[in-house]
Amino acid sequence: MQPSTVRCGSTGIVLPIDEMERSELTVPDAVYGTFRLPSFVRAVTEAPEFMRLKYLKQLGVSNAVFDSARHTRYDHSLGACYLSGRLLDAVNKTLNPPVTEDERKCVMLAAALHDIGHGPFSHLWEKFVEVYGAPWRHERSSVELAQRVLDRLENVSVKQIALICALIRGNAADLLTSDRQFLAHIVSSDVDVDRCDYLQRDAHHVPGVIEPSRPFRQMFDRVRVVTVEGKARLAYHWQDYPLVYEMACARQAFHRRCYQDVEVLGAELMMLDVMHEAERAGFRFACDGNSEPLSKVHDKPELFRYLNDNITSELAASKLPGLDRAKALIARLQSKDLYKEIIRFSIDMIEEVNKFNHQQGKPIVAQAFRYIKSTKQWFGSFNVTFYKPSLAKGDDDDDDVAVVSLEEARDLNHSNTVTGESAEEIKEYIIYCTDTNPTVHSTAQQYFAKLRGGSAAKES
């Protein structure tokens, strides 16, 4: 029998698996401590497409405001992969037949690869690309790059690759039998390993935003599979309802205090201006004899796999004419000299922004849109199932549990403490001054204050 093999990168060299995957991957992690992942995960992490995640910050340009927000997509992807294995272990305590090694491989590889298609500075790259054509989302490139990586692994079948990619896209249900539908919700759902990891990881690296009563991952310790309308679903113990609710509140809190913090949105506008300036100057990202404008790199997987946050260093060092403003903005970002907020409106002011900039002869002001659902909206749309064990039997009994809805789980927890900060919906348009001159800032502030009735007081 021929040994399983793996083809290494662009060299095409094929090596036996026992040479490339002779051991598990040991991961020293800031959130979970040291953990180990199977050898098939290690083979994926050594691909250049995955290695680039080490140079993609999880929270984009948030480190311009929160200096400690420097953790990466690499850290998060391995964390999500670890949680997926932990969840499967918990499921197998009561599942019959248990999750197979083949299923475990597909789920864990999907968790590891789910963010491989992110562009520089996280979701900011999606906003940049949208300006120059059809909307693009990182999930599309995640599937493309995952396919490239998996195609090079001789020990992953075509059928497995199809399922892994479907798990990343979030449409794996069509490939699964009714008793295996729960596998589709581990990587992509309202309560999944992706969300659980990034909230815990972001909380660790940006302290003070949330203070969980206990680690969100503990909700996976009692997870099990139940049947609802003929399909297998993940279900959480009714006593873990407070933790699920707390996680919903945590996501909303992070949007308010970090992801869509007003200063962070100003930093995003600056980085977007850097990229737009590069585009106007005709800058092309080049590697291995290929080159494309930044707005088109995502269409070339063989090029996109090398694009990361270091693009700003490349722009700063470029000799291409027309990059003076881009270089100045990069320097300001590095020194945390960010665009300053002027005023907020409840309606879109982009026409007035364009009018003012035209009058000034250059882009003095910019607008960012901030929309954050209320905690009630966020949690109310959660599609999550709970269960309640029979009083006569223990939690580990696999034959006698009652399926409990979100509302029923809430009512069952009436005597338990349900923590988590509740907040209302936020929808506002924020105007920033891009110029560092105090006189220019004052002129812009007065102009927009008059438009809002002569008051420069910020809307709450």
C-alpha positions in Angstrom: 0.0 0.0 0.0 1.3 3.5 -0.9 1.7 5.9 2.1 -0.5 8.9 2.2 1.4 11.9 0.7 1.3 15.7 0.6 2.4 18.0 -2.2 4.3 20.9 -0.8 3.4 24.4 -1.9 4.3 25.6 -5.4 7.3 23.3 -5.6 5.1 20.3 -6.4 7.3 18.0 -4.3 5.4 15.1 -2.9 6.4 13.9 0.6 5.1 11.0 2.7 2.7 12.1 5.4 4.9 10.4 8.0 7.6 13.0 7.2 5.3 16.0 7.0 2.8 15.1 9.7 4.8 13.0 12.1 3.4 14.8 15.1 0.5 16.9 16.3 0.6 20.7 16.2 1.4 22.1 19.6 0.0 25.6 20.1 1.0 27.9 23.0 -2.1 30.1 23.2 -2.8 33.3 25.2 -6.5 32.4 25.8 -6.6 28.6 26.3 -3.0 27.8 27.3 -1.1 25.2 25.4 -3.2 22.8 23.3 -2.6 20.3 20.6 -4.2 19.9 17.2 -4.2 16.8 15.0 -1.4 16.3 12.4 -3.8 16.9 9.5 -4.3 20.5 10.9 -0.6 21.0 11.1 -0.2 20.2 7.4 -2.7 22.9 6.6 -1.1 25.5 8.8 2.2 25.2 7.0 0.7 26.3 3.7 1.6 29.9 2.7 -2.1 30.8 2.4 -2.5 30.0 6.1 0.8 31.4 7.2 -0.2 34.9 5.9 -2.8 35.0 8.7 0.1 35.7 11.0 0.3 39.1 9.3 -3.5 39.9 9.4 -4.6 41.6 12.7 -7.9 40.2 13.9 -9.3 43.7 14.7 -7.9 45.6 11.7 -6.8 49.1 12.6 -8.2 49.0 16.1 -4.7 48.9 17.5 -4.5 52.6 16.5 -6.8 53.2 19.4 -6.4 50.0 21.6 -2.7 49.4 21.5 -3.0 45.8 22.7 -5.3 44.8 19.9 -2.5 43.1 17.9 -3.7 39.5 17.9 -4.0 37.8 14.5 -6.3 35.8 12.3 -3.8 33.0 12.7 -4.4 32.9 16.5 -8.1 33.1 16.0 -8.3 30.3 13.4 -6.3 27.9 15.5 -8.5 28.8 18.5 -11.7 28.1 16.6 -10.2 24.8 15.4 -9.4 23.9 19.0 -12.9 24.7 20.2 -14.4 22.7 17.3 -12.6 19.6 18.6 -13.6 20.3 22.1 -17.3 20.6 21.1 -17.1 17.4 19.1 -15.6 15.6 22.1 -18.6 16.8 24.2 -21.1 15.7 21.6 -19.6 12.3 21.4 -20.4 11.7 25.1 -24.0 11.1 24.3 -24.2 10.7 20.5 -24.9 7.4 18.9 -23.4 6.7 16.4 -20.6 9.1 17.5 -18.8 11.6 15.2 -16.5 9.7 12.9 -12.8 10.6 12.4 -13.7 11.6 8.8 -16.4 14.0 10.1 -14.0 15.4 12.8 -11.4 16.1 10.1 -13.8 18.0 8.0 -15.2 20.1 10.8 -11.8 20.9 12.3 -10.3 21.8 9.0 -13.3 24.1 8.2 -12.8 25.8 11.5 -9.1 26.3 10.8 -9.6 27.6 7.3 -12.8 29.6 7.8 -11.0 33.0 7.8 -8.2 32.3 5.3 -9.8 34.6 2.8 -9.7 37.8 4.8 -7.9 40.8 3.3 -5.7 43.2 5.0 -7.1 45.0 8.1 -10.0 42.6 8.5 -13.4 43.7 7.3 -12.1 47.1 6.2 -10.8 45.4 3.0 -14.4 44.5 2.0 -15.4 48.2 2.3 -12.4 49.2 0.1 -13.1 46.6 -2.6 -16.8 47.5 -2.8 -16.0 51.0 -4.1 -14.5 49.6 -7.3 -17.0 47.0 -8.4 -19.3 44.2 -7.3 -19.5 43.5 -3.6 -16.9 41.1 -2.3 -16.9 39.2 1.0 -14.0 37.3 2.5 -16.0 34.1 2.6 -15.7 33.8 -1.1 -11.9 34.0 -1.0 -11.8 31.7 2.0 -13.4 29.0 0.0 -11.1 29.7 -3.0 -7.9 29.6 -0.9 -9.1 26.7 1.2 -9.7 24.7 -2.0 -6.1 25.5 -3.2 -4.6 24.3 0.1 -6.7 21.2 0.3 -6.1 20.2 -3.3 -2.5 19.9 -2.5 -3.1 17.5 0.4 -3.2 13.9 -1.0 -4.9 12.6 2.2 -8.0 14.7 1.8 -10.6 13.4 -0.6 -12.7 15.3 -3.1 -15.8 14.6 -1.1 -14.1 15.9 2.1 -13.0 19.1 0.3 -16.6 19.7 -0.9 -17.9 19.4 2.7 -15.2 21.5 4.2 -15.8 24.3 1.7 -19.6 24.0 2.3 -19.0 24.3 6.1 -17.0 27.5 5.5 -19.7 28.9 3.2 -22.5 28.0 5.7 -24.5 25.9 3.3 -23.4 22.4 4.2 -26.9 21.2 5.1 -27.5 19.9 1.5 -24.4 17.5 1.9 -25.5 16.0 5.2 -28.0 13.4 6.1 -30.8 14.4 8.6 -29.0 12.8 11.5 -25.8 14.8 10.7 -27.3 18.2 10.2 -25.8 19.4 13.5 -22.3 19.4 11.9 -23.3 22.4 9.7 -23.8 24.6 12.8 -20.4 24.1 14.5 -18.4 26.6 12.4 -21.2 28.8 11.1 -24.3 29.6 13.2 -25.6 32.0 15.8 -23.7 30.1 18.5 -20.5 28.7 16.9 -16.8 28.2 17.6 -15.9 31.2 15.5 -17.9 33.7 17.5 -17.0 32.0 20.8 -13.3 32.2 20.1 -13.2 35.8 18.8 -15.2 37.2 21.7 -13.0 35.5 24.3 -9.8 36.4 22.3 -10.8 40.0 21.8 -11.8 40.3 25.5 -8.3 39.0 26.5 -6.4 41.4 24.2 -8.7 44.4 24.7 -9.4 44.2 28.4 -12.2 46.3 30.0 -14.7 46.0 27.2 -16.5 43.0 28.7 -16.1 41.0 31.9 -17.6 37.5 31.3 -18.8 35.8 34.4 -17.2 32.6 33.0 -15.5 31.6 29.8 -18.0 31.4 26.9 -16.4 28.1 25.8 -17.9 26.4 28.8 -21.3 26.3 27.1 -19.8 23.6 24.9 -19.1 21.3 27.8 -22.7 20.1 28.0 -23.7 20.5 24.4 -25.5 17.5 22.8 -27.5 16.6 19.7 -31.3 16.5 19.7 -33.8 16.0 16.9 -36.1 18.8 15.9 -38.5 18.3 13.1 -36.6 15.3 11.9 -33.2 17.0 11.8 -30.3 16.7 14.2 -29.4 20.0 15.9 -27.0 21.2 18.6 -28.7 21.9 21.9 -27.3 23.6 25.0 -28.2 22.8 28.5 -31.0 25.1 29.8 -28.8 26.2 32.7 -26.3 27.6 30.2 -28.9 30.1 28.9 -27.3 32.9 30.9 -24.0 32.3 29.3 -25.5 32.3 25.8 -27.3 35.6 26.6 -24.1 37.0 28.0 -22.3 36.2 24.8 -25.0 38.0 22.8 -24.5 41.1 25.0 -20.7 40.8 24.7 -20.9 41.0 20.9 -23.1 44.1 21.1 -20.8 45.6 23.7 -17.7 45.0 21.5 -19.4 46.7 18.6 -20.1 49.8 20.7 -16.8 50.0 22.5 -14.3 48.5 20.1 -15.3 47.3 16.6 -17.3 50.5 15.9 -15.8 52.7 18.5 -15.9 56.3 17.1 -12.1 56.6 17.1 -11.7 53.2 15.5 -14.1 54.3 12.7 -11.9 57.4 12.2 -8.8 55.2 11.9 -10.7 53.0 9.3 -11.5 56.1 7.2 -7.8 57.0 7.3 -6.7 53.5 6.1 -9.4 53.5 3.4 -8.0 56.9 2.2 -4.5 55.3 2.1 -5.8 52.5 -0.2 -7.8 54.9 -2.4 -4.7 57.1 -2.8 -2.7 54.1 -3.8 -5.4 53.1 -6.3 -5.4 56.6 -7.8 -1.6 56.6 -8.1 -1.7 53.4 -10.1 0.0 51.2 -7.4 0.1 47.5 -8.3 0.7 44.7 -5.8 3.2 42.4 -7.3 4.6 38.9 -6.4 6.1 36.0 -8.4 5.7 37.9 -11.6 2.0 38.7 -11.2 0.6 42.1 -10.4 -2.8 43.8 -9.9 -4.2 47.0 -8.6 -5.1 46.6 -4.9 -8.8 46.6 -5.6 -8.5 43.6 -7.9 -6.0 41.4 -6.0 -8.8 39.4 -4.4 -9.7 38.1 -7.9 -6.3 36.4 -8.2 -5.9 33.7 -5.5 -2.3 33.1 -6.5 -1.5 36.8 -5.7 -4.0 37.4 -2.9 -2.4 34.7 -0.8 0.6 37.0 -0.3 -1.4 40.2 0.5 -1.4 41.1 4.2 -1.2 44.1 6.6 2.3 44.7 5.6 1.0 46.4 2.5 1.3 49.8 4.3 5.1 49.2 4.7 5.3 48.5 1.0 3.4 51.7 0.2 5.5 53.8 2.6 8.7 52.5 0.8 7.3 52.8 -2.7 9.0 55.2 -5.2 5.8 55.5 -7.2 4.8 59.2 -7.8 1.5 60.3 -6.3 1.7 58.5 -3.0 2.6 61.5 -0.8 -0.8 61.8 0.9 -0.9 58.0 1.4 2.5 58.1 3.1 1.5 61.0 5.3 -1.6 59.2 6.4 0.4 56.0 7.2 2.7 58.1 9.4 -0.3 59.7 11.1 -1.8 56.2 11.8 1.5 55.0 13.3 1.7 58.1 15.6 -2.1 57.8 16.4 -2.8 61.2 15.0 -6.3 60.2 13.8 -9.1 61.9 12.0 -11.1 63.9 14.7 -14.8 63.6 15.1 -16.7 66.9 14.5 -20.4 66.0 14.9 -23.0 63.3 14.6 -26.3 63.2 12.7 -29.2 60.8 12.5 -29.5 61.2 8.7 -27.0 60.6 5.9 -25.0 63.8 5.3 -22.8 62.5 2.4 -24.2 65.2 0.0 -23.2 68.0 2.4 -19.8 66.3 3.0 -19.2 66.3 -0.8 -20.4 69.9 -1.1 -18.2 71.1 1.7 -15.1 69.3 0.3 -15.8 70.7 -3.2 -15.9 74.2 -1.7 -12.6 73.7 0.1 -10.9 72.2 -3.0 -9.8 69.1 -1.1 -11.2 66.3 1.1 -11.4 68.1 4.5 -14.3 66.0 6.0 -15.3 62.4 5.8 -18.4 60.5 7.0 -18.7 57.1 8.7 -21.9 55.2 9.3 -22.4 53.5 12.6 -25.1 51.0 13.0 -25.4 48.6 16.0 -28.4 46.5 16.8 -29.9 46.6 20.3 -29.2 43.7 22.6 -32.8 42.7 22.2 -32.6 42.7 18.4 -29.3 40.7 18.5 -30.5 38.1 20.9 -34.1 37.9 19.6 -32.9 36.7 16.3 -30.7 33.9 17.7 -31.5 30.5 16.3 -30.4 28.4 19.3 -31.9 25.3 20.9 -31.7 24.2 24.5 -32.5 20.9 26.3 -33.6 19.8 29.7 -32.6 16.4 31.0 -35.3 14.2 32.6 -35.5 14.7 36.4 -35.3 10.9 36.8 -32.1 10.6 34.8 -28.8 12.4 34.6 -27.4 14.8 32.0 -25.5 11.9 30.3 -28.6 9.9 29.5 -29.1 10.0 25.8 -32.7 8.8 25.6 -34.7 11.1 27.7 -34.2 14.9 27.3 -36.8 17.5 26.4 -36.1 20.1 23.7 -36.4 23.6 25.1 -36.9 26.8 23.1 -35.0 30.1 23.7 -38.0 31.5 25.5 -38.5 28.4 27.7 -34.9 28.4 28.7 -35.1 32.0 29.7 -38.2 31.3 31.9 -36.5 28.3 33.5 -33.6 30.6 34.5 -35.9 33.1 36.2 -34.2 32.4 39.6 -30.6 32.4 38.1 -28.6 35.5 37.6 -28.5 36.5 33.9 -25.7 38.9 33.4 -24.8 41.0 30.4 -25.2 44.6 29.7 -28.2 45.5 27.6 -28.1 48.4 25.2 -30.3 50.2 22.7 -30.0 50.4 18.9 -27.4 52.9 17.6 -27.8 54.4 14.1 -25.8 57.5 13.4 -23.6 59.3 10.8 -20.4 60.6 12.1 -18.5 63.5 10.5 -14.7 63.7 10.8 -12.2 66.3 10.0 -9.2 64.9 8.1 -7.0 68.0 8.4 -4.6 68.6 11.4 -4.9 72.4 11.2 -7.1 73.6 14.1 -8.4 76.5 12.0 -9.6 74.1 9.3 -11.1 71.9 12.0 -13.0 74.8 13.5 -14.3 75.9 10.1 -15.7 72.5 9.3 -17.2 72.1 12.8 -19.0 75.5 12.5 -20.3 74.6 9.0 -21.9 71.3 10.1 -23.1 72.7 13.4 -25.2 75.2 11.5 -26.7 72.4 9.4 -27.9 70.8 12.6 -29.6 73.9 13.9 -26.6 75.8 15.2 -25.7 73.4 17.9 -22.5 71.4 17.9 -23.6 69.2 20.7 -23.3 65.5 19.9 -26.3 63.3 19.6 -26.4 60.6 22.1 
